[in-house]
Amino acid sequence: MMAADRRQAVGLLGLGIMGSAMAPHLLAAGFHVVGFDIDPARVNAFVRAGGVPALSPREVAEAADIVISVLPSVQALDDVVLGHDGLKGASHRGLILVEASTLPLADKLRIHDAAAPAITVLDCPLSGTGAQAVAKDLLVYASGDTAAIARCAPVFAGFARAHHDLGDFGNGSKMKFVANLLVSIHNVAAAEAMVLGMKAGLDPQDILRVAGDGAGGSRMLSVRGPQMVADCYEPPTMKVSIWQKDMHIISEFATALNCPTPLLDACAPIYTAAMAQGRGGQDTASVCAVLAEMARLERPEPQNKDST
């Protein structure tokens, strides 16, 4: 990419469920989007959407002033920042890394310190599912250098509904842990209510429409309810296997604070059961199928497994 385009360029590291959904919005907002992923299929899909492929994270950093990372693991973050051909090896100075993954805070702090002063790392987890990313219905929990967050505001506006500057580095992750605790519980609660209603003979679409319109409605019921109604959990907007990682992070964080999380602890076995049933690659809405099996609820075969 030509240096003349740099001020309009945004880098994306990780082109999975979230990154691939964010890219088209950034492109529609007028940014040149340069992306990298270790999966060639994801890169090809990104190129078809109008993105510019890079051969390494370092190449992404050479092309853009602001780079967003949405990654599945600590190892992946280490690789893209500190590894061979990582961001830190780029000659570009003044780079801002918007670290949007859900990872242990201690590891984000380690990367923040290791990348300084060449790279300003912001802790900016995202609130929302892959489906919400497609609909541009994400929130950015931004934390870190205030001036850098302000510089990123137009980029945030390109792919998210809103962003919140939460102050010191790490507050973004802390807020994400709080939000994910609620999501974990509300998702299982929505599934439990759906299964109870269906076992009682109610139509699942009626449960979603009527219960969701009342005091018992929740964002998780509205977002994941349609998948529960259809009994179809592929393609996933958040894989159960990835969610297991997120729940483990929350539990460790709460334990370190000596803060009890009895409801999180109560719902965790349902997600583990989903893994045991081979649902790790399915959407987390599949806890509805887990509870339906526990309830011996017989449901008709889904009409179209690609409908969701």
N, C-alpha and C positions, 0 to 999 in steps of 0.2 A: 504494500500500500504506500502511496506517495505521502511524503511528509506534509504536503499541503492539506491533506485530509485529516490530519491527526486531531485537530480540535473538535472535529465532528465524530471521531471514532470512539467506539466502546468495545472493549474486549470481553469475551465470555469464555470462562474456563469451566467446562462441564456442560454437555449438551444433551443431558438426560431428560427426564420428565419435566423438570422445572426450566432448565436452560433452553430447551427446544421450544417451550411455550412462551418464554420471555422474548426470544429473538425476533419473532415477527412483529411484536409491538414496538420494539426498539427501531426496527427497520421502518415501520410505518410512521414513527415519530421523526424520521429523517436522519437517523444516525447510520454511519457506516459501522457494521457489526462484524468484528473479527473474532473467530471462535476456534477453540481447540478441544478435542476429546480423543481419548485413546481408542474409541470404538469407531472404525471407519464408516459403519452404517449410519451412525448418528451424524458424523461429519457430512456425509453425502446428503442426508435429509436437510441439514442446515444450509448447505450450498443450494439445494433446490428451492429453499425458502428465500434465497437472496443474500445469504451471509457469505463472508469471505473466509476461507479456511486458512489456518496457520499450521505450520509443521511442529510447533512447540509452544509452551507457555512463554518462553523468551521472545519468540516472534510476535506473539500477541502484545507483549509489553512494549516492543519496539514500535508498534503501530498505534497504540492508544494511550491516552493520559489516564483513563479510568478503566479498570478491569474488574469484572464481577466474577467471583468464583462460587459455584453451586456444586458441591462435591459430596460424595457418599461416605468418606472416611478421613480419619486423621492422616493416614498414609498418603492418600491422594493430595491432601493439602500440603504436606511436607514435600511431595514430589514436584508440585507445580510452583512452589515458592523457592525451595532450597535445593531441589534436585538438579541433575544435569539438564542444562537448557531451561532452567526455571526462571522465574521472574527476577530473582536477585542477580542473575547473571546479565541482565539487560543493561545496555549503556544508557538507556533512558532514565533520567532523574526527574523527580517530582511526580512519580507514579503514585496513584491512589488505588489500593486494592480494597474493593468492597467484598468482604468475606461474608457470604450469605448462607453458608451451610449451617446445619445444626450439629455442632460438635462440642466436646467437653471444653469448658471455658479455659482450663489450664493450658490446653494445647493451643487455643487461639492466642492467649497471652504470650506463650512461647514464640509463636510465629511472629506476633507483633513486635516483640523485642529483637528477634533475630533479623527481621527485615529492615529495621530502622538503621540509619536515617534515610536510606535510599528510597524506601517505600513507606508510605503512610498507610497502615492497615486499619480499616474500620471494621467493627463487629456489627454486622447488619443482617441477622437472620430474617427470614421471610415468614409471614403468617399467611397460610392458605394452601390449598391442595393444587395438584397439577391442573385440575379442571378450572379452579379459580384463576390460575395463572393464564390459562387460555382465554378466560373472560376478562383479563386485566383487573382482577379482584383481589390482588395481593396487598398486604401491608408490609412496609419495611420498618423493622425495629432497629433504627440506626443508633450507634454509639461510638464514641471516640472523638477525634479532633473536630471541633465545631466548624472551623473554616472549611475543612475537607468535606464534611457532610453538606454544607451549603453549596459547595462546588458540584456535588453529586445530585443536587435537587432536580435539575432538568432530566437527568438520567433516570432517577427514581420515577419521575412523572411519566417517563416513556413506557414503563412496564408495570407500574403499580397504581393502585387506587389512591394511596396516600403513604406518607412516611412520617415517622415520629423520631425526633432527636431526643434520645433518652439520657444524654450526658456522658459520663465517663465510660471509657472502653470496657466492655463486658456487660453493661446494663442491657444491651440488646439481647444477649444470650439469656440473661436472667429472666427478662420478660418473655422470651420465647419458651423457656422452661415452664413458666406459669401458664402460658397459653396452651402449650402441648399437654400439660396435665389435664386441663379442661377438655381438650379435644379427645384425649384417651378415654376419659370417663363418659363424656357425652355420646361418643360414637357407640360404645357398648350399651349405654342406656337406651339410645335410639333403637338399636338392634333388639334389645330385650323387650322393649315395648311393641315393636313390630311383630316379634314372634308370639308374644302373649295374645295380641289381637288376632293374628292369623290362626292360632290354636283355638281361639274362641269362635272362629268362623267368620270373622270380618274380612272384607276384601282389602288386600294390602294397599291398593291405590287409595281407598277411602281412608285408611288409617293415616297415610301420609298427608292427604288433603285436609282432613277434618281435625285430627289431633295436632297436626303441624300448624293449623290456623289458630289454635287456642293457647292457653297458658303453658301447655306442655311442649310447645314448639321449641326448637333449638336450631342453631346454624348447622350442626352436624346432621340433624334429621333432614333439613332441607337440601344439604349438599350431598349426603350419602344415601338418603332415603330412596331416591329413584333407583339406585343400584340394588338396594335391598328389595324393593318392589319387584324388579325384574329378575332377581336372583341371579345376577350376572355381574361378575367382578373383574372382568378383563375387557379392555386394557386398564391397568391400574392408574389411579391418580396419585396414590401413595402406596407403595408395596408394604405388605406386612413385615417382610424381612428388614426393611429400612426402618420401619416404625419400632421394631424391637430394639434397634440401636438407640433410637431417640428416647424410648421409655427407660432404658438402662441409664442413659445420661441423666435424666431427671431424677431417678431414684438415687443415684450416687450423689448428686448435688444436694438433694434433700437430706440424705443421711449425714453428709458433711456438716450440715447446719443443725443437726439434731431436730429436724422438723418432721413430724409424723405425716404420712400420706396414706391413710387407711383406704380411701376410695381408689386411689391409683393401684395400691397393692391388691385390692379386691378384683379389679378388672384385668390385671396383668395375666392371670392364667388363661383367660379367654383368647388373648392374642397368642399365647404359647400353644394352645390347642389348635389354633389356625395353622401354626407352623407344623405341628405334628400331623395334621391332615394334608400336608403338602400344599398349603395355600400361601407360602412365602412370597410367591410372585404375583399374587392377587392383590386387589385393593383391600384396604383395611375394613371396608364395608363388609367384607366376607365374614366378619364375626357374627353377622346375622345367620349365615349358613351353619356356623359352629353351634350357635344356640338353638337353631332349628333342629339340628341333629340330636342335641341333648334332650330336646322336648319331644323327640320322635314325631316331628311335624313332617308330613309328606307334602311336597310341593310339586307341581307339574314341571316338566323340563322346560328350561328357557327357550322361547321361540327363536331368538336370534342372539347368539353369544357375543356378537360384535355391536349390539345395540347401544352399549354404554361406553 
